[in-house]
């Protein structure tokens, strides 16, 4: 959800490492997270209560994610939202938030400035640039 400082919880995290000078993905991190409450809007994101039942909680997953990312630049679509959600989740779990929020690249902002894509949603960008 959009209320990251309130009742909404992270239910999935994923990250990929890549280098600009080599092809392909070098490492991948993915985890479903049990929010320990009912998940609303399953019809939007497709993640059900059953899918996360028994998975690790935020407090267990976040340190692993932060270790995976380390001091690398975070790239994402509207990535400030994601970083803010992670920061609130870390605070809620009494964890240090180690990521440098200034060290990111936002693909949506890049697209606004450097492409003629008429739809700046992630799905719209994928369609425009013909990526599956």
N, CA, C and O atoms as CSV, one atom per row, in Angstrom:
chain,resi,resn,atom,element,x,y,z
A,1,UNK,N,N,0.810,-1.191,0.000
A,1,UNK,CA,C,0.000,0.000,0.000
A,1,UNK,C,C,0.854,1.256,0.000
A,1,UNK,O,O,2.083,1.199,-0.044
A,2,UNK,N,N,0.186,2.363,0.050
A,2,UNK,CA,C,0.875,3.647,-0.027
A,2,UNK,C,C,1.140,4.277,1.337
A,2,UNK,O,O,1.868,5.266,1.424
A,3,UNK,N,N,0.566,3.723,2.400
A,3,UNK,CA,C,0.741,4.287,3.735
A,3,UNK,C,C,1.910,3.598,4.438
A,3,UNK,O,O,1.709,2.856,5.400
A,4,UNK,N,N,3.118,3.839,3.963
A,4,UNK,CA,C,4.298,3.116,4.454
A,4,UNK,C,C,4.687,3.512,5.872
A,4,UNK,O,O,5.365,2.752,6.562
A,5,UNK,N,N,4.265,4.693,6.313
A,5,UNK,CA,C,4.578,5.096,7.688
A,5,UNK,C,C,3.466,4.691,8.642
A,5,UNK,O,O,3.577,4.898,9.850
A,6,UNK,N,N,2.396,4.115,8.109
A,6,UNK,CA,C,1.255,3.709,8.917
A,6,UNK,C,C,1.084,2.211,8.948
A,6,UNK,O,O,2.006,1.470,9.287
A,7,UNK,N,N,-0.113,1.771,8.588
A,7,UNK,CA,C,-0.483,0.364,8.736
A,7,UNK,C,C,0.034,-0.549,7.629
A,7,UNK,O,O,0.130,-1.759,7.836
A,8,UNK,N,N,0.365,-0.009,6.473
A,8,UNK,CA,C,0.782,-0.866,5.359
A,8,UNK,C,C,2.157,-1.483,5.619
A,8,UNK,O,O,3.007,-0.891,6.285
A,9,UNK,N,N,2.352,-2.673,5.086
A,9,UNK,CA,C,3.599,-3.405,5.300
A,9,UNK,C,C,4.158,-3.888,3.972
A,9,UNK,O,O,3.430,-4.069,2.997
A,10,UNK,N,N,5.464,-4.090,3.960
A,10,UNK,CA,C,6.138,-4.668,2.799
A,10,UNK,C,C,5.842,-6.163,2.787
A,10,UNK,O,O,5.964,-6.830,3.815
A,11,UNK,N,N,5.453,-6.691,1.625
A,11,UNK,CA,C,5.168,-8.126,1.536
A,11,UNK,C,C,6.099,-8.842,0.559
A,11,UNK,O,O,6.085,-10.070,0.476
A,12,UNK,N,N,6.908,-8.080,-0.180
A,12,UNK,CA,C,7.864,-8.697,-1.097
A,12,UNK,C,C,9.007,-7.726,-1.361
A,12,UNK,O,O,8.790,-6.525,-1.522
A,13,UNK,N,N,10.215,-8.253,-1.403
A,13,UNK,CA,C,11.384,-7.466,-1.799
A,13,UNK,C,C,12.176,-8.271,-2.817
A,13,UNK,O,O,12.214,-9.500,-2.769
A,14,UNK,N,N,12.805,-7.553,-3.737
A,14,UNK,CA,C,13.645,-8.206,-4.736
A,14,UNK,C,C,14.726,-7.230,-5.172
A,14,UNK,O,O,14.495,-6.023,-5.240
A,15,UNK,N,N,15.884,-7.751,-5.460
A,15,UNK,CA,C,16.993,-6.931,-5.945
A,15,UNK,C,C,17.860,-7.778,-6.860
A,15,UNK,O,O,17.958,-8.996,-6.708
A,16,UNK,N,N,18.474,-7.111,-7.797
A,16,UNK,CA,C,19.408,-7.770,-8.716
A,16,UNK,C,C,20.675,-6.949,-8.793
A,16,UNK,O,O,20.635,-5.719,-8.795
A,17,UNK,N,N,21.788,-7.631,-8.856
A,17,UNK,CA,C,23.071,-6.957,-9.052
A,17,UNK,C,C,23.489,-7.130,-10.500
A,17,UNK,O,O,23.355,-8.207,-11.079
A,18,UNK,N,N,23.998,-6.050,-11.073
A,18,UNK,CA,C,24.534,-6.115,-12.422
A,18,UNK,C,C,25.648,-5.093,-12.546
A,18,UNK,O,O,25.755,-4.166,-11.744
A,19,UNK,N,N,26.461,-5.275,-13.546
A,19,UNK,CA,C,27.541,-4.329,-13.836
A,19,UNK,C,C,27.320,-3.781,-15.234
A,19,UNK,O,O,26.921,-4.511,-16.141
A,20,UNK,N,N,27.578,-2.506,-15.403
A,20,UNK,CA,C,27.381,-1.887,-16.713
A,20,UNK,C,C,28.357,-2.413,-17.763
A,20,UNK,O,O,28.086,-2.334,-18.961
A,21,UNK,N,N,29.484,-2.946,-17.318
A,21,UNK,CA,C,30.497,-3.416,-18.268
A,21,UNK,C,C,30.442,-4.918,-18.527
A,21,UNK,O,O,31.340,-5.467,-19.165
A,22,UNK,N,N,29.397,-5.590,-18.038
A,22,UNK,CA,C,29.275,-7.023,-18.325
A,22,UNK,C,C,27.802,-7.377,-18.511
A,22,UNK,O,O,26.933,-6.787,-17.870
A,23,UNK,N,N,27.525,-8.327,-19.376
A,23,UNK,CA,C,26.134,-8.689,-19.643
A,23,UNK,C,C,25.553,-9.547,-18.522
A,23,UNK,O,O,26.276,-10.243,-17.809
A,24,UNK,N,N,24.261,-9.479,-18.389
A,24,UNK,CA,C,23.553,-10.375,-17.486
A,24,UNK,C,C,23.503,-9.903,-16.044
A,24,UNK,O,O,24.088,-8.888,-15.665
A,25,UNK,N,N,22.786,-10.680,-15.269
A,25,UNK,CA,C,22.593,-10.433,-13.844
A,25,UNK,C,C,23.574,-11.316,-13.092
A,25,UNK,O,O,23.662,-12.515,-13.357
A,26,UNK,N,N,24.311,-10.731,-12.156
A,26,UNK,CA,C,25.300,-11.533,-11.442
A,26,UNK,C,C,24.727,-12.204,-10.198
A,26,UNK,O,O,25.092,-13.336,-9.882
A,27,UNK,N,N,23.824,-11.512,-9.485
A,27,UNK,CA,C,23.207,-12.090,-8.288
A,27,UNK,C,C,21.778,-11.568,-8.150
A,27,UNK,O,O,21.456,-10.467,-8.596
A,28,UNK,N,N,20.928,-12.386,-7.520
A,28,UNK,CA,C,19.532,-12.004,-7.307
A,28,UNK,C,C,19.143,-12.270,-5.866
A,28,UNK,O,O,19.562,-13.264,-5.274
A,29,UNK,N,N,18.343,-11.381,-5.308
A,29,UNK,CA,C,17.780,-11.541,-3.963
A,29,UNK,C,C,16.271,-11.391,-4.081
A,29,UNK,O,O,15.786,-10.451,-4.712
A,30,UNK,N,N,15.524,-12.314,-3.478
A,30,UNK,CA,C,14.064,-12.235,-3.494
A,30,UNK,C,C,13.526,-12.846,-2.210
A,30,UNK,O,O,14.007,-13.883,-1.754
A,31,UNK,N,N,12.530,-12.199,-1.635
A,31,UNK,CA,C,11.879,-12.761,-0.449
A,31,UNK,C,C,10.449,-12.262,-0.346
A,31,UNK,O,O,10.181,-11.072,-0.515
A,32,UNK,N,N,9.535,-13.178,-0.068
A,32,UNK,CA,C,8.202,-12.803,0.368
A,32,UNK,C,C,8.279,-12.581,1.871
A,32,UNK,O,O,9.040,-13.258,2.562
A,33,UNK,N,N,7.495,-11.638,2.379
A,33,UNK,CA,C,7.543,-11.276,3.791
A,33,UNK,C,C,6.161,-11.455,4.397
A,33,UNK,O,O,5.166,-11.003,3.831
A,34,UNK,N,N,6.101,-12.111,5.540
A,34,UNK,CA,C,4.837,-12.267,6.254
A,34,UNK,C,C,4.576,-10.976,7.034
A,34,UNK,O,O,5.297,-10.678,7.986
A,35,UNK,N,N,3.548,-10.203,6.638
A,35,UNK,CA,C,3.274,-8.947,7.331
A,35,UNK,C,C,2.595,-9.148,8.683
A,35,UNK,O,O,2.382,-8.193,9.429
A,36,UNK,N,N,2.262,-10.386,8.984
A,36,UNK,CA,C,1.622,-10.755,10.246
A,36,UNK,C,C,0.301,-10.010,10.440
A,36,UNK,O,O,-0.063,-9.606,11.544
A,37,UNK,N,N,-0.387,-9.852,9.331
A,37,UNK,CA,C,-1.732,-9.267,9.292
A,37,UNK,C,C,-2.332,-9.623,7.938
A,37,UNK,O,O,-1.618,-10.089,7.049
A,38,UNK,N,N,-3.619,-9.412,7.771
A,38,UNK,CA,C,-4.262,-9.700,6.494
A,38,UNK,C,C,-3.716,-8.774,5.412
A,38,UNK,O,O,-3.408,-7.610,5.669
A,39,UNK,N,N,-3.600,-9.308,4.201
A,39,UNK,CA,C,-3.101,-8.534,3.063
A,39,UNK,C,C,-4.293,-8.036,2.248
A,39,UNK,O,O,-5.053,-8.837,1.705
A,40,UNK,N,N,-4.459,-6.707,2.163
A,40,UNK,CA,C,-5.536,-6.180,1.324
A,40,UNK,C,C,-5.108,-6.112,-0.145
A,40,UNK,O,O,-3.926,-6.234,-0.465
A,41,UNK,N,N,-6.062,-5.921,-1.006
A,41,UNK,CA,C,-5.833,-5.649,-2.437
A,41,UNK,C,C,-5.057,-6.743,-3.158
A,41,UNK,O,O,-4.264,-6.452,-4.053
A,42,UNK,N,N,-5.273,-7.977,-2.784
A,42,UNK,CA,C,-4.595,-9.099,-3.437
A,42,UNK,C,C,-4.852,-9.095,-4.942
A,42,UNK,O,O,-4.000,-9.531,-5.716
A,43,UNK,N,N,-6.012,-8.609,-5.360
A,43,UNK,CA,C,-6.344,-8.572,-6.791
A,43,UNK,C,C,-5.412,-7.638,-7.569
A,43,UNK,O,O,-5.310,-7.757,-8.790
A,44,UNK,N,N,-4.740,-6.722,-6.892
A,44,UNK,CA,C,-3.830,-5.792,-7.569
A,44,UNK,C,C,-2.437,-6.389,-7.721
A,44,UNK,O,O,-1.867,-6.362,-8.812
A,45,UNK,N,N,-1.887,-6.923,-6.646
A,45,UNK,CA,C,-0.495,-7.392,-6.659
A,45,UNK,C,C,-0.353,-8.904,-6.736
A,45,UNK,O,O,0.740,-9.407,-6.996
A,46,UNK,N,N,-1.440,-9.637,-6.516
A,46,UNK,CA,C,-1.418,-11.081,-6.674
A,46,UNK,C,C,-0.775,-11.863,-5.538
A,46,UNK,O,O,-0.574,-13.071,-5.659
A,47,UNK,N,N,-0.449,-11.195,-4.438
A,47,UNK,CA,C,0.167,-11.896,-3.298
A,47,UNK,C,C,-0.899,-12.089,-2.226
A,47,UNK,O,O,-1.474,-11.126,-1.719
A,48,UNK,N,N,-1.152,-13.352,-1.893
A,48,UNK,CA,C,-2.215,-13.684,-0.946
A,48,UNK,C,C,-1.655,-13.965,0.442
A,48,UNK,O,O,-0.450,-14.144,0.619
A,49,UNK,N,N,-2.554,-13.998,1.420
A,49,UNK,CA,C,-2.166,-14.370,2.780
A,49,UNK,C,C,-1.500,-15.748,2.791
A,49,UNK,O,O,-0.514,-15.969,3.493
A,50,UNK,N,N,-2.056,-16.663,2.005
A,50,UNK,CA,C,-1.504,-18.022,1.950
A,50,UNK,C,C,-0.074,-18.026,1.401
A,50,UNK,O,O,0.752,-18.829,1.833
A,51,UNK,N,N,0.218,-17.138,0.459
A,51,UNK,CA,C,1.547,-17.101,-0.161
A,51,UNK,C,C,2.631,-16.675,0.826
A,51,UNK,O,O,3.786,-17.080,0.688
A,52,UNK,N,N,2.270,-15.859,1.824
A,52,UNK,CA,C,3.275,-15.352,2.766
A,52,UNK,C,C,3.226,-16.048,4.129
A,52,UNK,O,O,4.081,-15.809,4.982
A,53,UNK,N,N,2.232,-16.903,4.327
A,53,UNK,CA,C,2.104,-17.589,5.617
A,53,UNK,C,C,3.362,-18.416,5.895
A,53,UNK,O,O,3.763,-19.250,5.083
A,54,UNK,N,N,3.969,-18.174,7.043
A,54,UNK,CA,C,5.166,-18.908,7.430
A,54,UNK,C,C,6.456,-18.322,6.888
A,54,UNK,O,O,7.534,-18.814,7.219
A,55,UNK,N,N,6.377,-17.281,6.062
A,55,UNK,CA,C,7.590,-16.619,5.565
A,55,UNK,C,C,8.168,-15.761,6.681
A,55,UNK,O,O,7.509,-15.532,7.695
A,56,UNK,N,N,9.379,-15.291,6.503
A,56,UNK,CA,C,10.038,-14.468,7.506
A,56,UNK,C,C,9.362,-13.107,7.623
A,56,UNK,O,O,8.729,-12.637,6.679
A,57,UNK,N,N,9.501,-12.478,8.786
A,57,UNK,CA,C,8.982,-11.133,9.033
A,57,UNK,C,C,9.984,-10.097,8.530
A,57,UNK,O,O,11.128,-10.427,8.219
A,58,UNK,N,N,9.539,-8.830,8.452
A,58,UNK,CA,C,10.397,-7.731,8.002
A,58,UNK,C,C,11.724,-7.702,8.759
A,58,UNK,O,O,12.787,-7.552,8.157
A,59,UNK,N,N,11.652,-7.847,10.075
A,59,UNK,CA,C,12.857,-7.736,10.912
A,59,UNK,C,C,13.909,-8.783,10.560
A,59,UNK,O,O,15.094,-8.574,10.819
A,60,UNK,N,N,13.501,-9.895,9.980
A,60,UNK,CA,C,14.448,-10.940,9.583
A,60,UNK,C,C,14.931,-10.776,8.145
A,60,UNK,O,O,16.076,-11.107,7.834
A,61,UNK,N,N,14.067,-10.268,7.269
A,61,UNK,CA,C,14.419,-10.142,5.852
A,61,UNK,C,C,15.262,-8.897,5.581
A,61,UNK,O,O,16.215,-8.949,4.804
A,62,UNK,N,N,14.916,-7.784,6.217
A,62,UNK,CA,C,15.590,-6.526,5.894
A,62,UNK,C,C,17.104,-6.569,6.083
A,62,UNK,O,O,17.816,-6.077,5.207
A,63,UNK,N,N,17.640,-7.124,7.165
A,63,UNK,CA,C,19.107,-7.175,7.276
A,63,UNK,C,C,19.760,-7.941,6.123
A,63,UNK,O,O,20.846,-7.577,5.672
A,64,UNK,N,N,19.108,-8.984,5.655
A,64,UNK,CA,C,19.635,-9.752,4.516
A,64,UNK,C,C,19.608,-8.909,3.240
A,64,UNK,O,O,20.559,-8.928,2.459
A,65,UNK,N,N,18.516,-8.170,3.032
A,65,UNK,CA,C,18.424,-7.302,1.867
A,65,UNK,C,C,19.470,-6.196,1.935
A,65,UNK,O,O,20.154,-5.922,0.949
A,66,UNK,N,N,19.595,-5.562,3.098
A,66,UNK,CA,C,20.568,-4.478,3.251
A,66,UNK,C,C,21.992,-4.993,3.042
A,66,UNK,O,O,22.823,-4.297,2.458
A,67,UNK,N,N,22.272,-6.184,3.506
A,67,UNK,CA,C,23.592,-6.784,3.282
A,67,UNK,C,C,23.836,-7.072,1.814
A,67,UNK,O,O,24.949,-6.896,1.319
A,68,UNK,N,N,22.802,-7.513,1.118
A,68,UNK,CA,C,22.911,-7.792,-0.317
A,68,UNK,C,C,23.212,-6.508,-1.088
A,68,UNK,O,O,24.078,-6.502,-1.963
A,69,UNK,N,N,22.510,-5.428,-0.772
A,69,UNK,CA,C,22.686,-4.158,-1.486
A,69,UNK,C,C,24.011,-3.504,-1.100
A,69,UNK,O,O,24.706,-2.962,-1.960
A,70,UNK,N,N,24.361,-3.549,0.172
A,70,UNK,CA,C,25.610,-2.935,0.623
A,70,UNK,C,C,25.643,-1.457,0.302
A,70,UNK,O,O,24.687,-0.731,0.579
A,71,UNK,N,N,26.751,-1.006,-0.285
A,71,UNK,CA,C,26.881,0.413,-0.632
A,71,UNK,C,C,26.695,0.659,-2.134
A,71,UNK,O,O,27.098,1.700,-2.655
A,72,UNK,N,N,26.085,-0.304,-2.818
A,72,UNK,CA,C,25.857,-0.154,-4.258
A,72,UNK,C,C,24.772,0.881,-4.544
A,72,UNK,O,O,23.945,1.176,-3.681
A,73,UNK,N,N,24.779,1.420,-5.741
A,73,UNK,CA,C,23.737,2.340,-6.179
A,73,UNK,C,C,22.444,1.561,-6.402
A,73,UNK,O,O,22.447,0.512,-7.046
A,74,UNK,N,N,21.355,2.075,-5.873
A,74,UNK,CA,C,20.048,1.445,-6.039
A,74,UNK,C,C,19.375,2.067,-7.263
A,74,UNK,O,O,19.267,3.289,-7.363
A,75,UNK,N,N,18.927,1.227,-8.186
A,75,UNK,CA,C,18.236,1.676,-9.390
A,75,UNK,C,C,16.821,1.128,-9.337
A,75,UNK,O,O,16.616,-0.050,-9.043
A,76,UNK,N,N,15.846,1.978,-9.619
A,76,UNK,CA,C,14.466,1.520,-9.600
A,76,UNK,C,C,13.523,2.545,-10.186
A,76,UNK,O,O,13.904,3.687,-10.444
A,77,UNK,N,N,12.296,2.130,-10.392
A,77,UNK,CA,C,11.256,2.986,-10.962
A,77,UNK,C,C,10.491,3.630,-9.812
A,77,UNK,O,O,9.856,2.927,-9.025
A,78,UNK,N,N,10.542,4.945,-9.703
A,78,UNK,CA,C,10.005,5.683,-8.543
A,78,UNK,C,C,10.667,5.171,-7.267
A,78,UNK,O,O,10.004,4.951,-6.254
A,79,UNK,N,N,11.967,4.987,-7.331
A,79,UNK,CA,C,12.737,4.316,-6.287
A,79,UNK,C,C,12.703,5.050,-4.944
A,79,UNK,O,O,12.906,4.421,-3.905
A,80,UNK,N,N,12.456,6.341,-4.938
A,80,UNK,CA,C,12.365,7.065,-3.662
A,80,UNK,C,C,11.247,6.504,-2.794
A,80,UNK,O,O,11.385,6.427,-1.573
A,81,UNK,N,N,10.138,6.113,-3.420
A,81,UNK,CA,C,9.034,5.494,-2.674
A,81,UNK,C,C,9.505,4.207,-2.007
A,81,UNK,O,O,9.230,3.971,-0.830
A,82,UNK,N,N,10.214,3.377,-2.766
A,82,UNK,CA,C,10.694,2.100,-2.235
A,82,UNK,C,C,11.682,2.311,-1.087
A,82,UNK,O,O,11.604,1.637,-0.060
A,83,UNK,N,N,12.600,3.242,-1.270
A,83,UNK,CA,C,13.577,3.517,-0.214
A,83,UNK,C,C,12.895,4.054,1.038
A,83,UNK,O,O,13.286,3.717,2.156
A,84,UNK,N,N,11.883,4.883,0.851
A,84,UNK,CA,C,11.127,5.401,1.990
A,84,UNK,C,C,10.397,4.269,2.720
A,84,UNK,O,O,10.372,4.233,3.950
A,85,UNK,N,N,9.807,3.353,1.961
A,85,UNK,CA,C,9.119,2.205,2.568
A,85,UNK,C,C,10.106,1.340,3.351
A,85,UNK,O,O,9.794,0.887,4.453
A,86,UNK,N,N,11.285,1.109,2.794
A,86,UNK,CA,C,12.304,0.323,3.487
A,86,UNK,C,C,12.787,1.034,4.752
A,86,UNK,O,O,13.028,0.397,5.777
A,87,UNK,N,N,12.924,2.336,4.671
A,87,UNK,CA,C,13.360,3.117,5.836
A,87,UNK,C,C,12.335,3.015,6.969
A,87,UNK,O,O,12.707,2.816,8.126
A,88,UNK,N,N,11.050,3.150,6.640
A,88,UNK,CA,C,10.000,3.020,7.654
A,88,UNK,C,C,9.945,1.599,8.223
A,88,UNK,O,O,9.738,1.413,9.422
A,89,UNK,N,N,10.129,0.612,7.363
A,89,UNK,CA,C,10.119,-0.782,7.823
A,89,UNK,C,C,11.286,-1.041,8.769
A,89,UNK,O,O,11.123,-1.719,9.784
A,90,UNK,N,N,12.447,-0.513,8.447
A,90,UNK,CA,C,13.608,-0.676,9.326
A,90,UNK,C,C,13.343,-0.025,10.680
A,90,UNK,O,O,13.624,-0.617,11.722
A,91,UNK,N,N,12.809,1.179,10.666
A,91,UNK,CA,C,12.497,1.880,11.916
A,91,UNK,C,C,11.494,1.086,12.748
A,91,UNK,O,O,11.664,0.928,13.957
A,92,UNK,N,N,10.449,0.588,12.089
A,92,UNK,CA,C,9.415,-0.200,12.759
A,92,UNK,C,C,10.008,-1.464,13.389
A,92,UNK,O,O,9.546,-1.919,14.435
A,93,UNK,N,N,11.027,-2.021,12.749
A,93,UNK,CA,C,11.671,-3.252,13.233
A,93,UNK,C,C,12.869,-2.977,14.130
A,93,UNK,O,O,13.584,-3.904,14.513
A,94,UNK,N,N,13.095,-1.706,14.469
A,94,UNK,CA,C,14.216,-1.303,15.333
A,94,UNK,C,C,15.561,-1.692,14.729
A,94,UNK,O,O,16.475,-2.139,15.424
A,95,UNK,N,N,15.652,-1.507,13.404
A,95,UNK,CA,C,16.880,-1.802,12.677
A,95,UNK,C,C,17.487,-0.506,12.155
A,95,UNK,O,O,16.774,0.458,11.879
A,96,UNK,N,N,18.798,-0.493,12.025
A,96,UNK,CA,C,19.472,0.628,11.392
A,96,UNK,C,C,19.169,0.575,9.897
A,96,UNK,O,O,19.155,-0.498,9.294
A,97,UNK,N,N,18.926,1.744,9.306
A,97,UNK,CA,C,18.703,1.813,7.858
A,97,UNK,C,C,20.022,2.223,7.211
A,97,UNK,O,O,20.373,3.402,7.229
A,98,UNK,N,N,20.758,1.271,6.639
A,98,UNK,CA,C,22.112,1.548,6.179
A,98,UNK,C,C,22.238,2.088,4.747
A,98,UNK,O,O,23.325,2.490,4.334
A,99,UNK,N,N,21.146,2.098,3.997
A,99,UNK,CA,C,21.248,2.503,2.595
A,99,UNK,C,C,21.352,4.018,2.486
A,99,UNK,O,O,20.710,4.751,3.239
A,100,UNK,N,N,22.157,4.474,1.554
A,100,UNK,CA,C,22.326,5.898,1.293
A,100,UNK,C,C,21.214,6.332,0.336
A,100,UNK,O,O,21.266,6.020,-0.854
A,101,UNK,N,N,20.213,7.047,0.846
A,101,UNK,CA,C,19.062,7.409,0.014
A,101,UNK,C,C,19.447,8.351,-1.123
A,101,UNK,O,O,18.692,8.488,-2.085
A,102,UNK,N,N,20.593,8.994,-1.032
A,102,UNK,CA,C,21.041,9.874,-2.110
A,102,UNK,C,C,21.718,9.088,-3.236
A,102,UNK,O,O,21.897,9.609,-4.337
A,103,UNK,N,N,22.091,7.846,-2.962
A,103,UNK,CA,C,22.812,7.022,-3.935
A,103,UNK,C,C,21.833,6.129,-4.693
A,103,UNK,O,O,21.819,4.910,-4.522
A,104,UNK,N,N,21.011,6.767,-5.540
A,104,UNK,CA,C,20.053,5.995,-6.330
A,104,UNK,C,C,19.857,6.627,-7.697
A,104,UNK,O,O,20.174,7.796,-7.913
A,105,UNK,N,N,19.331,5.831,-8.611
A,105,UNK,CA,C,18.968,6.291,-9.943
A,105,UNK,C,C,17.506,5.917,-10.152
A,105,UNK,O,O,17.128,4.753,-10.023
A,106,UNK,N,N,16.697,6.906,-10.474
A,106,UNK,CA,C,15.262,6.693,-10.665
A,106,UNK,C,C,14.964,6.601,-12.161
A,106,UNK,O,O,15.097,7.583,-12.890
A,107,UNK,N,N,14.567,5.428,-12.603
A,107,UNK,CA,C,14.304,5.226,-14.031
A,107,UNK,C,C,13.098,6.028,-14.516
A,107,UNK,O,O,13.031,6.396,-15.689
A,108,UNK,N,N,12.158,6.299,-13.634
A,108,UNK,CA,C,11.005,7.122,-14.033
A,108,UNK,C,C,11.459,8.552,-14.317
A,108,UNK,O,O,11.046,9.146,-15.313
A,109,UNK,N,N,12.299,9.102,-13.457
A,109,UNK,CA,C,12.803,10.471,-13.686
A,109,UNK,C,C,13.648,10.538,-14.951
A,109,UNK,O,O,13.554,11.499,-15.714
A,110,UNK,N,N,14.470,9.520,-15.174
A,110,UNK,CA,C,15.258,9.485,-16.411
A,110,UNK,C,C,14.340,9.481,-17.628
A,110,UNK,O,O,14.579,10.196,-18.601
A,111,UNK,N,N,13.294,8.674,-17.564
A,111,UNK,CA,C,12.360,8.568,-18.683
A,111,UNK,C,C,11.627,9.872,-18.934
A,111,UNK,O,O,11.356,10.221,-20.083
A,112,UNK,N,N,11.303,10.593,-17.877
A,112,UNK,CA,C,10.621,11.881,-18.025
A,112,UNK,C,C,11.494,12.858,-18.806
A,112,UNK,O,O,10.978,13.674,-19.570
A,113,UNK,N,N,12.797,12.783,-18.624
A,113,UNK,CA,C,13.716,13.729,-19.231
A,113,UNK,C,C,14.306,13.278,-20.566
A,113,UNK,O,O,14.636,14.108,-21.412
A,114,UNK,N,N,14.439,11.961,-20.755
A,114,UNK,CA,C,15.212,11.482,-21.896
A,114,UNK,C,C,14.474,10.541,-22.837
A,114,UNK,O,O,15.096,9.950,-23.721
A,115,UNK,N,N,13.180,10.389,-22.672
A,115,UNK,CA,C,12.465,9.525,-23.611
A,115,UNK,C,C,11.187,10.217,-24.047
A,115,UNK,O,O,10.762,11.208,-23.453
A,116,UNK,N,N,10.597,9.687,-25.074
A,116,UNK,CA,C,9.308,10.195,-25.535
A,116,UNK,C,C,8.192,9.217,-25.192
A,116,UNK,O,O,7.169,9.164,-25.874
A,117,UNK,N,N,8.394,8.458,-24.150
A,117,UNK,CA,C,7.410,7.455,-23.731
A,117,UNK,C,C,6.145,8.163,-23.221
A,117,UNK,O,O,6.224,8.994,-22.316
A,118,UNK,N,N,4.982,7.837,-23.798
A,118,UNK,CA,C,3.757,8.515,-23.390
A,118,UNK,C,C,3.194,8.032,-22.049
A,118,UNK,O,O,2.380,8.723,-21.438
A,119,UNK,N,N,3.616,6.868,-21.596
A,119,UNK,CA,C,3.096,6.291,-20.353
A,119,UNK,C,C,4.285,5.922,-19.473
A,119,UNK,O,O,5.018,4.982,-19.780
A,120,UNK,N,N,4.477,6.650,-18.392
A,120,UNK,CA,C,5.673,6.465,-17.562
A,120,UNK,C,C,5.515,5.430,-16.454
A,120,UNK,O,O,6.375,5.331,-15.578
A,121,UNK,N,N,4.427,4.654,-16.478
A,121,UNK,CA,C,4.342,3.536,-15.541
A,121,UNK,C,C,5.365,2.489,-15.975
A,121,UNK,O,O,5.836,2.503,-17.112
A,122,UNK,N,N,5.696,1.598,-15.077
A,122,UNK,CA,C,6.662,0.560,-15.417
A,122,UNK,C,C,6.156,-0.296,-16.584
A,122,UNK,O,O,6.921,-0.631,-17.489
A,123,UNK,N,N,4.866,-0.646,-16.558
A,123,UNK,CA,C,4.293,-1.433,-17.655
A,123,UNK,C,C,4.306,-0.635,-18.960
A,123,UNK,O,O,4.590,-1.190,-20.022
A,124,UNK,N,N,4.005,0.648,-18.888
A,124,UNK,CA,C,4.024,1.491,-20.074
A,124,UNK,C,C,5.415,1.620,-20.661
A,124,UNK,O,O,5.594,1.613,-21.879
A,125,UNK,N,N,6.402,1.740,-19.778
A,125,UNK,CA,C,7.797,1.839,-20.230
A,125,UNK,C,C,8.229,0.530,-20.905
A,125,UNK,O,O,8.874,0.540,-21.954
A,126,UNK,N,N,7.860,-0.593,-20.282
A,126,UNK,CA,C,8.211,-1.891,-20.854
A,126,UNK,C,C,7.628,-2.037,-22.254
A,126,UNK,O,O,8.309,-2.493,-23.172
A,127,UNK,N,N,6.372,-1.651,-22.411
A,127,UNK,CA,C,5.727,-1.741,-23.714
A,127,UNK,C,C,6.391,-0.819,-24.724
A,127,UNK,O,O,6.622,-1.204,-25.870
A,128,UNK,N,N,6.695,0.395,-24.296
A,128,UNK,CA,C,7.316,1.376,-25.194
A,128,UNK,C,C,8.685,0.903,-25.681
A,128,UNK,O,O,9.016,1.048,-26.857
A,129,UNK,N,N,9.465,0.346,-24.781
A,129,UNK,CA,C,10.809,-0.091,-25.136
A,129,UNK,C,C,10.861,-1.557,-25.537
A,129,UNK,O,O,11.938,-2.117,-25.743
A,130,UNK,N,N,9.659,-2.189,-25.648
A,130,UNK,CA,C,9.526,-3.560,-26.116
A,130,UNK,C,C,10.337,-4.553,-25.263
A,130,UNK,O,O,11.045,-5.410,-25.791
A,131,UNK,N,N,10.218,-4.419,-23.954
A,131,UNK,CA,C,10.892,-5.341,-23.031
A,131,UNK,C,C,9.856,-6.175,-22.314
A,131,UNK,O,O,8.826,-5.646,-21.896
A,132,UNK,N,N,10.094,-7.431,-22.165
A,132,UNK,CA,C,9.157,-8.320,-21.460
A,132,UNK,C,C,9.528,-8.437,-20.010
A,132,UNK,O,O,8.857,-9.142,-19.256
